Amino acid sequence: MEEIRVYGTLVWYYHICQREVWLIAHQLEPDGEKTNISIGRYLHEQSFSREKKELSFKHNRMDIYQIKDGKLVIGEVKKSSKFKKSARMQLLFYLYELKMHGVDAVGELLFPQEKGREEVLLDEGSMAELERVIEEIKRILQMEKPPAPDKIKYCWNCAYAEFCWS
């Protein structure tokens, strides 16, 4: 049996919609023409031009990185702070993955449209929460079908809406 891979995007969506986690992991592509997806891509490409773009590690791609005071700093760029908990957990997951391979790093959540920046540090509590989330994501991915759709406040603007409500 193939190993189930959990990666940052799945951690992000787990905190928004668990059905989306299953759809993404099973390579069901969302509507790429959604405005929010286009805006997110643009912000990722145009923001923080001094930092290095995309650090790939294992099956994760971190938005930006730099070395500050001899320490690796991983940055996660988001359109807004609306999904701050999801973004924070995604960034913590990257820090966790790096730590599991002997690399200590710190994180920064970056919200360029809001000119916001927030430091994120991996601690014992967040590691325990991540381990629980990782197991829950693995459980979702092993399901034969996606979880049933659940109408939540984010559905109206979701790129996967057609998979749930058509």
BELVENGI-V800116 format. One line per field, one symbol per residue. ss: DSSP state (2 for helix, 1 for strand, 0 for the rest). phi: phi as a letter, one per 20 degrees, with the letter a starting at -180 (. if undefined). A space follows every 50 residues. Layout:
BEGIN
ss->???
phi->???
END
This chain:
BEGIN
ss->00000002222222000222222220000000002222222222220000 01111110011111111100111111100022222222222222222222 00001111111222011111000222222222222222222000000000 0000222000222220
phi->.ffeedcgfffgfgedbfffgffffeleefffeggffffgffgffeelff efeleebldccegbbbdclmdfdeddecfbegdgffffffffffffgfff dndebccceccgfdldbcfccecgfffffffffgfffgfffeffcfgffc fcfefgdefegffdce
END
